[in-house]
Every structure is written in C-alpha cells, then in structure tokens.
Amino acid sequence: MKTVGIVGLGQLGLPIAANLISAGFRVVGFPRSSAAAFAAVGGIALGSPAEVLKEAEVLLLCLPSESAQLQVLDGDDGLLKSGVRNKTVVELSTYRRSFKLAQEARLVDAGLSVLECEVSGSPPMVSQKKAALFVGGSKELYEGCRAVLDAIAPTQFHLGPFGAALNMKLIANALLAIHTLAAAEALNLGARAGFDPHLVVEAIRQSAGASTMFAIRAPMMADRRFEPAPGPFTTLEKYLDLASELAIDSGSATPLFATALPYYRRAVEQGIGDQDISAVITLLEEESKSNIRTLS
C-alpha cells in the first residue's frame, strides 16, 4: 500500500484525502488547523510538513495562498529544511505563474521532483470524482503518479511543461464565471417572464442551452441556496484576477469575461463574498427592479 502525504486539508484538500483513502492509500497529512475532520475520514495526522515528506512516497500540496506555501517550504519544520531527497511533490495549489515556477525551482534544487496538478471543479465535484485534473510537468513523472491522480479524479489532461496546467485552469475559471452569470441571467429572465424558477431549471437543463455550470448552480439559484458555499466569491476572486492577467499578457480579446468580471467583484464589495457564486443572480435581480416596464 503506497503512502501518500498531503499538506493543506481545507475545503479542497479534505475531499482529495478522502478519495485517496477510499481507493486504499494510506494517507498521512499535516492539518494546518483542526485535525478532527482529517481523522474522521481515516487520515493520519503528523506534526509537521517535514514529517509528512519523510513518511510519504508522494506528497500533495494543497494550500490557500502564497504565504502559506512559503511557510510550509521555509518554516523550521518545512520541506526545504527536512533534508529529504528523491521524493515527488505534486503541487495542487493555484498561484501566480512566476511564483509557481520559482518554488518549483527551489524544490528541484532541494532534490525533489515536482509535478503541477490544477484541480478544475468544486469540492463536491471532487468528492464525486467529477472534477478534472490539469497536469504540467514531465510525462515520465506524470505516469509515475497516475495511480495517485486516478484516485483523485479519473479525468486528466497532461498539457505540457510545468506552468501549462495553470493557464488551462485560468481559462476554465474564466469560462466558469461567464457560464454562471449566463445561468443567472437565464433564470432571472425566466422568472420575470412568469415561469417557476424550478421549471426553468428542468427545461433548460435538458435543452440545447444546458451547461455544466447551469446544471450545478441554477438549482442553487432556484432554491436560494447560497450558503454553505461550495464555491464562494472570495475563492473565485483570485482566479479571476489571474485570468485577467493572462488575457492581458496574451493579448486576447475577452468581451464576455470583461462583462462578467465586474459582477463578481461587486459581490465581494457588497459583502456577500462568503456566499456561493450562484448568488450573482441577486445582483441581476436588483438591476432588474429598475428596468420594470408596464405592459398595456
């Protein structure tokens, strides 16, 4: 039985660990906050990132921020001070491209192999093994990690060198933002045309206008089920900022993304950042109130 380590057992890391345990892996980890949820799914908590690296054959990093990454790498019990070599680190976190490449170089200099794996999908999609994995790095290293990645999500795309997965993740999230706003627009239009929102959900979900985001988030909109949030505005905000940078750097015209982006930023500004992004429909509803016309 292969031992897999994971550092970062939050909203995304925990279902990843649960999938690995269900697949028969022994999973050790360093919970940066409470270890209770990790233990509840069968994980074995250790005292530091260094301990996890020493015990695991493959180490997954699933951290929320660049500062958290630096702490895990450079802390007194961090990976770079562990003295461990010849292990594989799979980077699941999303950061600025320059930061990701810099940390990859540091890990390689420390004698570790590094694979990039961006997860495209919400925590519930990960739990259901319906997420997609975008992979960057050497093909050989990818093949060596296939058993671990297959346990997380069977849908995978090896996209090229380290850094390629990040770009695909940003493209996917830009489209996610567009599709979610489009779903909200359709549902709001349907309600204002006199239809029951749940009827709109069922009719559109089985029509040519269906999309993955409509199927996931339109029911949440119809039920007004914005909390607890599988994908809050505050989480998406980072990805949208990075996607904007990618569009600028690549010289790409993004008219739909440019239209959608202000709605997500406005949601954070209005204090609903912790709600699921399906709550974007409330912004359209507010705008619609000022557009009421009397029909004769």
QUIFENCOR-V737214 format. One record per pair of residues at least 6 apart in sequence whose ideal C-beta (glycine too) atoms are under 7 Angstrom apart, sorted by the first residue. I is the first residue (numbers start at 1). GAP is how many residues later the second one is. D is the distance in whole Angstrom. If there is no record, write none. Layout:
i: [I/I]
gap: [GAP/GAP]
d: [D/D]
This chain:
i: [1/1/1/2/2/3/3/3/3/3/4/4/4/4/4/4/4/5/5/5/5/5/5/5/5/6/6/6/6/6/6/6/7/7/7/7/7/7/7/7/8/8/8/8/9/9/9/9/10/11/12/12/12/12/13/14/14/14/15/15/15/16/16/16/16/17/17/17/17/17/18/18/19/19/19/19/20/20/20/21/21/21/21/23/25/27/27/28/28/28/28/28/29/29/29/29/29/30/30/30/30/31/31/35/38/39/46/46/48/49/49/49/49/50/50/50/50/50/52/53/53/53/53/53/54/54/57/58/58/58/58/59/59/60/60/61/61/61/61/61/62/62/63/63/63/66/66/69/69/69/72/72/73/73/73/73/74/80/80/85/85/86/87/88/88/88/88/88/89/89/89/90/90/90/91/91/91/91/92/92/94/94/94/94/96/97/97/100/100/101/101/104/104/107/108/113/114/114/115/115/115/115/115/116/116/116/116/116/116/116/117/117/117/117/118/118/118/118/118/119/119/119/120/120/120/120/120/121/121/121/122/122/123/124/125/126/129/129/131/132/132/132/133/133/133/133/133/134/134/134/134/134/135/135/135/135/135/135/136/136/136/136/136/136/136/137/137/139/142/149/159/159/167/170/170/170/170/173/173/173/173/174/174/176/177/177/177/177/177/178/178/178/179/179/179/180/180/180/180/180/181/181/181/183/183/183/183/184/184/184/184/185/186/186/187/187/187/187/187/187/188/188/188/188/190/190/191/192/197/197/198/201/201/201/204/204/205/205/217/220/220/220/221/221/226/226/226/226/227/227/229/229/229/230/231/231/232/232/232/232/233/233/233/233/233/233/233/234/234/234/236/236/237/237/240/240/244/247/247/263/263/264/264/266/267/267/267/267/272]
gap: [23/24/25/23/55/23/25/52/53/54/16/21/23/52/54/56/144/23/24/47/48/50/51/54/55/7/10/11/21/23/54/56/22/23/42/45/52/54/56/65/24/53/54/55/8/20/22/29/54/112/50/107/111/114/49/23/24/27/108/111/112/44/46/110/136/10/12/21/24/26/23/109/107/110/132/133/7/131/132/6/20/21/22/128/126/16/17/16/18/24/27/28/9/14/16/17/23/16/18/19/22/7/14/10/7/6/6/9/29/23/28/29/30/27/28/29/31/32/7/6/26/29/31/34/28/30/30/30/32/87/90/28/30/30/32/11/28/30/31/32/30/31/6/9/30/29/33/24/26/34/6/7/6/7/30/33/6/26/30/26/27/25/25/25/27/53/56/57/18/23/25/25/27/55/9/23/25/26/25/27/24/72/75/145/146/66/69/63/66/61/62/10/58/7/6/28/23/48/20/22/26/27/30/19/20/21/46/47/49/50/16/18/32/48/16/47/48/50/51/7/12/14/11/12/14/49/52/9/10/11/108/109/107/106/6/27/24/25/22/21/23/25/16/19/20/22/23/23/25/31/34/35/7/21/22/23/24/30/23/24/25/26/27/28/29/24/25/19/16/7/6/9/79/69/72/73/76/63/66/67/70/69/83/37/59/63/80/83/87/78/79/82/32/34/35/33/37/97/98/100/79/82/99/30/31/34/35/37/96/97/100/99/18/23/10/13/31/34/35/94/93/96/97/100/7/10/6/96/24/25/24/17/18/21/6/10/9/10/61/6/56/58/57/60/49/50/52/53/48/49/45/46/47/46/45/46/41/42/43/44/31/34/35/39/40/42/44/34/39/40/28/41/27/31/21/24/17/7/10/17/20/13/16/17/6/12/13/16/7]
d: [6/7/5/6/5/5/6/6/5/6/5/5/5/6/5/7/6/5/6/4/6/6/3/4/7/6/7/5/6/4/4/6/7/5/5/6/7/6/7/6/7/6/4/4/6/6/5/5/6/5/6/6/6/7/4/6/7/7/5/4/4/7/6/6/5/5/6/6/6/5/4/7/7/7/6/5/5/5/7/5/6/4/7/4/6/5/7/5/5/6/5/6/6/5/6/7/6/6/6/5/5/5/6/4/6/6/5/7/3/5/6/6/5/5/6/6/7/4/6/5/5/5/5/6/6/5/7/5/6/6/5/6/5/5/6/7/6/5/6/6/4/6/5/6/5/5/5/6/7/6/6/6/5/5/7/7/6/7/5/3/7/6/6/5/7/7/7/6/6/5/5/5/5/6/7/6/5/7/5/6/6/7/6/7/7/6/6/7/6/7/6/5/5/5/6/6/7/7/7/4/5/6/6/7/4/5/5/7/5/7/5/5/7/7/4/4/6/7/4/7/6/6/6/4/6/6/5/6/3/6/4/5/6/5/5/7/6/6/5/6/4/7/6/7/5/7/4/6/6/4/4/6/5/6/7/5/6/6/6/6/6/5/6/4/4/7/5/6/5/6/6/6/6/6/5/4/5/7/4/7/6/4/5/6/7/6/7/5/6/5/6/5/5/4/7/5/5/5/7/6/5/6/6/6/4/6/5/6/5/4/5/6/6/7/6/6/6/5/7/6/6/5/6/6/7/4/5/6/7/4/5/5/5/5/6/6/6/5/4/7/6/4/5/5/4/5/6/4/6/7/6/6/4/6/6/5/6/5/6/6/6/5/5/7/4/7/6/6/4/6/6/6/7/6/6/6/7/5/7/5/6/7/7/6/6/7/6/6/6]
